Amino acid sequence: MKYMGMPMGMWKLFERSFEKQLSETLGYQKAEASKIKEKALKEYKRIIAKLPEFEKGDRFKMNIVSCAMFSAFCLHMQPLPETDKLAAYYEKAMMIKPMILFCKLAGKTKFSEKDLAGMRQTAAFKAADRNPYSWNMDLFPYEDGSGYEARFDKCGICTLMKELGLWQAVPAMCQLDYAMSKAGEASDFVRQYALASGGPYCDCGYKKKVK
């Protein structure tokens, strides 16, 4: 099964929150939200079926799967909400208890040698050279030792959402980086540029929290 069954596992984990936030954040009636979810599931399966398998060692599989899920719902919102509304929707749909726990566990090893080794390996991997739905990044540790920046010049989310006609919704997904960093309790997330906003790259900066 594609991605070792991750797509349907992700759907089962998040489907209720994505449906719930259609009503609570975007104002859809519950019956309408339920219909959107039914259509989104079919759309999601179509999107996943067209994506290539990710290489072993590519750490971005979950990113493209969550992008496919968000996109599947967006494609059945008429009209598509403004970016700030979509950002709030996506954050509330994604930041459920299991995700918060995942972020906290990741935060415990943030900036460790294991974390840095993984980031260096990802930078060297350059997965997007072979898979346009993955990412290429470079790693820039801050000279003062206060953290590091992961700088992306190729982004699978940008590729997929542009193909789906959802380019204007990409910045809504980017906002989740702030929420995930906050939940991890180890870093403050900083960003100056984003590919989706016309920047030369996406800079994902992680500053160590001062205790």
C-alpha positions as CSV (number, residue, x, y, z in Angstrom):
1,M,0.0,0.0,0.0
2,K,1.3,3.5,-0.9
3,Y,3.4,5.0,1.9
4,M,2.9,1.9,4.0
5,G,-0.8,2.8,4.6
6,M,0.0,6.3,5.9
7,P,-2.7,8.1,3.9
8,M,-5.7,6.2,5.3
9,G,-4.1,6.2,8.8
10,M,-3.8,10.0,8.6
11,W,-7.4,10.2,7.3
12,K,-8.8,8.2,10.2
13,L,-6.8,10.3,12.7
14,F,-7.9,13.7,11.4
15,E,-11.2,13.3,9.5
16,R,-13.3,14.3,12.5
17,S,-11.4,17.4,13.2
18,F,-11.3,18.5,9.6
19,E,-15.1,18.0,9.4
20,K,-15.7,19.6,12.8
21,Q,-13.7,22.7,12.0
22,L,-15.7,23.3,8.8
23,S,-18.6,24.2,11.1
24,E,-16.7,25.7,14.1
25,T,-14.2,27.8,12.1
26,L,-15.7,28.3,8.7
27,G,-19.4,28.4,9.6
28,Y,-20.7,25.5,7.5
29,Q,-23.9,23.8,8.7
30,K,-23.2,20.3,10.0
31,A,-25.1,18.6,7.2
32,E,-23.1,20.6,4.6
33,A,-19.8,19.8,6.4
34,S,-20.6,16.1,6.3
35,K,-21.2,16.3,2.6
36,I,-17.9,18.1,2.0
37,K,-16.1,15.4,4.0
38,E,-17.6,12.7,1.8
39,K,-16.5,14.4,-1.3
40,A,-13.1,15.2,0.2
41,L,-12.4,11.5,0.9
42,K,-12.9,10.6,-2.8
43,E,-10.8,13.6,-3.8
44,Y,-8.1,12.7,-1.3
45,K,-7.9,9.1,-2.7
46,R,-7.6,10.5,-6.2
47,I,-4.8,12.9,-5.2
48,I,-2.8,10.2,-3.3
49,A,-3.2,7.7,-6.2
50,K,-1.5,10.2,-8.6
51,L,1.5,10.9,-6.3
52,P,4.7,8.9,-6.7
53,E,6.1,6.7,-3.9
54,F,8.5,8.5,-1.6
55,E,12.0,7.1,-1.3
56,K,13.1,5.4,1.9
57,G,14.6,8.0,4.1
58,D,12.5,10.9,2.8
59,R,11.2,12.5,6.0
60,F,8.5,14.5,4.1
61,K,5.9,11.9,3.4
62,M,3.6,13.1,6.2
63,N,3.8,16.7,4.9
64,I,2.5,15.7,1.4
65,V,-0.2,13.5,2.9
66,S,-1.5,16.3,5.1
67,C,-1.3,18.6,2.1
68,A,-3.4,16.2,0.1
69,M,-6.0,16.1,2.9
70,F,-6.2,19.8,3.3
71,S,-6.4,20.3,-0.5
72,A,-9.2,17.7,-0.8
73,F,-11.3,19.7,1.6
74,C,-10.4,23.0,0.0
75,L,-11.5,21.8,-3.4
76,H,-15.0,21.4,-2.2
77,M,-15.4,24.7,-0.3
78,Q,-17.4,27.1,-2.4
79,P,-16.2,29.8,-2.4
80,L,-12.7,29.2,-1.0
81,P,-12.3,31.2,2.2
82,E,-9.7,33.9,2.6
83,T,-6.2,32.9,3.6
84,D,-6.5,33.9,7.3
85,K,-9.7,31.8,7.6
86,L,-8.1,28.8,5.9
87,A,-5.0,29.1,8.2
88,A,-7.2,29.0,11.3
89,Y,-9.2,26.1,9.9
90,Y,-6.1,24.1,9.1
91,E,-4.4,24.8,12.4
92,K,-7.4,23.8,14.4
93,A,-8.0,20.7,12.3
94,M,-4.4,19.5,12.7
95,M,-3.6,20.5,16.3
96,I,-5.5,17.7,18.0
97,K,-4.2,15.9,21.0
98,P,-2.1,13.2,19.2
99,M,-0.4,16.0,17.1
100,I,0.3,18.1,20.1
101,L,1.8,15.0,21.8
102,F,3.9,14.4,18.7
103,C,5.2,17.9,18.8
104,K,6.0,17.7,22.5
105,L,8.0,14.5,22.0
106,A,9.9,16.0,19.1
107,G,10.6,19.1,21.2
108,K,12.3,17.0,23.8
109,T,15.2,16.2,21.4
110,K,15.1,19.5,19.5
111,F,18.7,20.8,19.0
112,S,20.2,17.5,20.2
113,E,23.0,15.9,18.2
114,K,20.5,13.3,16.9
115,D,18.2,16.1,15.7
116,L,21.1,18.0,14.0
117,A,22.4,14.8,12.4
118,G,18.9,14.1,11.0
119,M,18.7,17.7,9.6
120,R,22.1,17.3,8.0
121,Q,21.1,14.0,6.4
122,T,17.9,15.6,5.0
123,A,19.9,18.5,3.6
124,A,22.2,16.1,1.8
125,F,19.3,13.9,0.6
126,K,17.9,16.5,-1.9
127,A,14.8,14.4,-2.4
128,A,13.0,16.9,-4.7
129,D,15.7,16.4,-7.3
130,R,14.0,13.1,-8.0
131,N,10.5,13.7,-6.6
132,P,8.8,17.1,-7.4
133,Y,6.4,16.5,-4.5
134,S,9.2,16.4,-1.9
135,W,11.5,19.1,-0.5
136,N,15.1,20.3,-0.9
137,M,16.6,22.1,2.0
138,D,19.9,23.5,3.3
139,L,20.8,23.7,7.0
140,F,22.3,26.9,8.5
141,P,23.1,26.7,12.2
142,Y,23.1,30.1,13.8
143,E,26.6,31.4,14.6
144,D,25.7,32.3,18.1
145,G,24.5,28.8,18.9
146,S,20.9,29.9,19.4
147,G,19.3,27.4,17.0
148,Y,19.3,26.8,13.2
149,E,17.5,27.6,10.0
150,A,16.2,25.1,7.5
151,R,16.1,26.8,4.2
152,F,13.9,25.3,1.4
153,D,14.2,26.1,-2.2
154,K,11.9,23.3,-3.5
155,C,8.6,22.6,-1.8
156,G,6.2,19.7,-2.5
157,I,3.2,21.6,-1.1
158,C,3.8,24.4,-3.6
159,T,4.1,21.8,-6.5
160,L,0.9,19.9,-5.5
161,M,-1.3,22.8,-4.7
162,K,-0.3,24.7,-7.8
163,E,-1.3,21.7,-9.9
164,L,-4.6,21.5,-8.0
165,G,-5.4,25.2,-8.6
166,L,-5.0,26.1,-4.9
167,W,-1.9,28.2,-5.1
168,Q,-3.6,31.0,-3.1
169,A,-4.2,28.6,-0.2
170,V,-0.5,27.6,0.3
171,P,0.3,30.3,2.8
172,A,-2.5,28.9,5.0
173,M,-0.6,25.7,5.4
174,C,2.7,27.5,6.1
175,Q,1.2,29.0,9.2
176,L,1.1,25.6,10.9
177,D,4.9,25.8,11.4
178,Y,4.3,28.4,14.2
179,A,1.7,26.3,16.0
180,M,3.9,23.1,15.8
181,S,6.9,24.9,17.2
182,K,4.9,26.4,20.0
183,A,3.5,23.0,20.9
184,G,7.0,21.5,21.0
185,E,7.9,24.0,23.7
186,A,11.6,24.0,22.7
187,S,11.8,26.7,20.1
188,D,10.4,29.9,18.7
189,F,9.6,29.7,15.0
190,V,10.8,32.6,12.8
191,R,10.4,33.2,9.1
192,Q,11.2,36.0,6.7
193,Y,10.6,34.6,3.3
194,A,8.2,32.0,1.7
195,L,8.1,30.6,-1.8
196,A,4.3,31.0,-1.9
197,S,4.6,34.7,-1.2
198,G,7.2,35.2,-4.0
199,G,10.3,34.8,-1.8
200,P,13.5,33.3,-3.0
201,Y,13.1,30.4,-0.6
202,C,11.2,29.4,2.6
203,D,13.3,30.0,5.7
204,C,12.2,27.9,8.7
205,G,14.1,29.3,11.7
206,Y,14.1,27.6,15.1
207,K,15.4,29.7,18.0
208,K,16.0,28.0,21.3
209,K,13.6,29.1,24.0
210,V,15.3,31.0,26.7
211,K,14.6,29.2,30.1
